[in-house]
Amino acid sequence: MKKILSIFAVGVLSLSANTVLADGIGTSVTGSLAFQGLPINFFDPANKGVPPGFGNHVRTKVTIGSGTEFGYSDSDNLDTANFTGSTLTITDTGFRDGQAPFEMKFTDPDFKSFSLMSNDLGVDFSFAGDTLTVKFAGGDFTGEETTVLSYVPNQTQTGITPEPATLALLGTGMLAVAGVVRKRLVS
């Protein structure tokens, strides 16, 4: 009997528990990329530098999902920014020496904080309000260099809380099962 009541209690608690969404999947982030202080957003597909296959191939506001959210390519390099559930990976692939300085900005009201995990690219970053700013001083390399930042989203999602009638029905069913088990044990 105690075992059945314990199972019932665990069932009720799991049905009514709140959960925290621990990732940014499904939120929308707006991105910009500027080289050497130019007032042009190179993540904007209207500027003709966004290859197909990146989330920003249509617009600069992208929903975080399974693909790479932001990309820009020219004859010198490919710059990408890929958000996953809890990380942002910025990659600069140089096709020849002489990578230009750049500044990337990402805005999402669900951003709460960022911390550096690895910094092979050698960027500086700052976070204020809901905007992350990443600055790269430039460099002389070919190949791929990356920086990885972890982030914490500001959002929470409440779990499904059953209505009182559902809990009453569950309780009645559990009491009926307890009664049947007790009757079999007594007999």
C-alpha positions in Angstrom: 0.0 0.0 0.0 2.8 2.4 0.9 4.5 1.6 -2.4 1.4 2.5 -4.4 0.9 5.7 -2.5 4.6 6.6 -3.2 4.1 6.0 -6.9 1.0 8.1 -6.8 2.9 11.0 -5.1 5.7 10.8 -7.6 3.2 10.9 -10.4 1.4 13.9 -9.1 4.7 15.8 -8.5 6.0 15.0 -11.9 2.8 16.2 -13.6 2.8 19.5 -11.7 6.5 20.3 -11.8 7.8 23.4 -13.6 10.7 23.1 -16.0 13.3 25.6 -17.0 14.2 25.8 -20.7 17.9 25.5 -20.7 18.7 26.4 -24.3 17.9 29.1 -26.9 16.4 26.8 -29.5 13.4 28.5 -31.0 14.2 32.1 -30.0 14.9 34.7 -32.7 18.3 36.5 -32.9 19.2 39.5 -35.1 22.7 39.6 -36.4 25.0 42.2 -38.0 28.6 42.0 -39.4 30.6 45.1 -40.1 34.2 45.1 -41.5 36.7 47.8 -40.4 34.0 50.1 -39.1 32.0 50.3 -42.4 28.3 51.1 -41.8 27.2 48.1 -43.9 25.6 45.0 -42.4 27.3 42.1 -44.3 24.9 39.6 -42.7 22.2 41.3 -44.7 21.4 39.2 -47.8 20.7 42.4 -49.7 24.4 43.1 -49.7 25.0 40.0 -51.8 27.5 38.2 -49.5 25.3 35.5 -47.9 25.6 32.1 -49.5 22.5 29.8 -49.6 22.1 27.4 -46.7 22.6 29.9 -43.9 19.7 31.1 -41.7 20.3 34.7 -42.8 20.0 34.0 -46.5 16.6 35.7 -46.4 16.8 38.2 -43.5 19.0 39.3 -40.6 16.6 38.0 -37.9 17.0 34.2 -37.6 15.3 31.6 -35.4 17.9 29.5 -33.5 17.6 26.0 -34.8 19.6 23.1 -36.3 21.5 24.9 -39.0 24.1 27.7 -39.0 22.3 30.9 -38.3 24.6 33.5 -39.9 27.1 33.3 -42.8 29.0 35.7 -45.0 31.5 34.9 -47.7 33.7 36.7 -50.2 36.9 35.9 -52.1 39.0 36.2 -48.9 37.1 34.4 -46.3 33.9 32.8 -44.9 32.6 34.1 -41.6 29.9 32.1 -39.7 28.0 32.4 -36.4 26.3 29.2 -35.3 24.0 29.2 -32.2 23.2 25.8 -30.7 21.2 25.1 -27.6 23.7 26.8 -25.3 26.8 27.9 -27.3 27.7 30.3 -30.0 30.5 29.3 -32.3 32.1 32.0 -34.5 34.3 30.8 -37.3 36.5 32.7 -39.7 37.8 30.6 -42.5 40.6 32.4 -44.4 41.2 31.6 -48.0 44.3 33.7 -48.2 46.4 35.7 -45.7 45.1 39.1 -44.4 41.8 38.7 -42.5 40.1 42.1 -42.0 39.0 43.3 -38.6 35.3 42.8 -38.0 32.5 43.4 -35.5 29.6 41.1 -35.0 26.5 42.0 -33.0 23.7 39.7 -32.0 20.5 40.8 -30.3 17.9 38.6 -28.6 15.7 39.5 -25.7 16.3 36.0 -24.3 20.1 36.4 -23.9 21.0 36.6 -20.2 24.8 36.1 -20.1 27.8 34.9 -22.1 31.1 33.4 -21.1 34.2 32.4 -23.1 34.9 28.7 -23.7 37.7 28.9 -26.3 39.2 31.7 -28.3 41.4 30.5 -31.1 40.2 33.4 -33.2 41.3 35.9 -30.5 38.2 38.0 -30.2 37.1 40.5 -27.6 33.4 40.4 -26.5 31.0 42.4 -24.4 27.4 41.9 -23.4 25.0 44.7 -22.5 21.2 44.6 -22.3 20.2 42.0 -24.9 23.1 42.6 -27.3 26.4 40.7 -27.6 29.2 42.5 -29.4 32.2 40.5 -30.7 35.3 42.3 -32.1 38.0 40.7 -34.1 41.2 42.7 -34.6 42.2 41.0 -37.9 45.0 38.6 -38.6 47.2 36.9 -41.1 46.1 33.3 -41.4 44.6 30.8 -43.8 42.4 28.0 -42.7 39.9 28.0 -39.9 39.9 29.8 -36.6 37.1 29.6 -34.1 35.8 31.1 -30.9 33.2 29.5 -28.7 31.0 31.3 -26.2 28.5 29.6 -23.9 25.3 31.5 -23.2 22.4 31.3 -20.8 19.0 32.2 -22.1 16.7 34.4 -20.1 13.5 32.5 -20.8 11.7 29.9 -18.8 9.0 27.6 -19.9 6.5 26.2 -17.4 5.7 22.5 -17.6 2.2 21.2 -18.2 0.2 21.5 -15.0 -2.8 19.3 -15.0 -6.3 20.6 -14.2 -7.8 19.6 -10.8 -10.3 17.3 -12.6 -7.3 15.4 -14.1 -5.7 15.0 -10.7 -8.9 13.9 -9.2 -9.4 11.2 -11.9 -5.7 10.1 -11.4 -6.3 9.9 -7.7 -9.5 7.9 -8.0 -7.8 5.5 -10.3 -4.8 5.0 -8.0 -7.2 4.5 -5.0 -9.1 1.9 -7.0 -5.8 0.1 -7.8 -4.8 0.3 -4.1 -8.2 -1.2 -3.1 -7.8 -4.1 -5.5 -4.2 -4.8 -4.4 -5.3 -4.7 -0.7 -8.2 -7.0 -1.3 -5.9 -9.5 -3.0 -3.4 -9.3 -0.1 -6.1 -9.8 2.6 -7.7 -12.7 0.7 
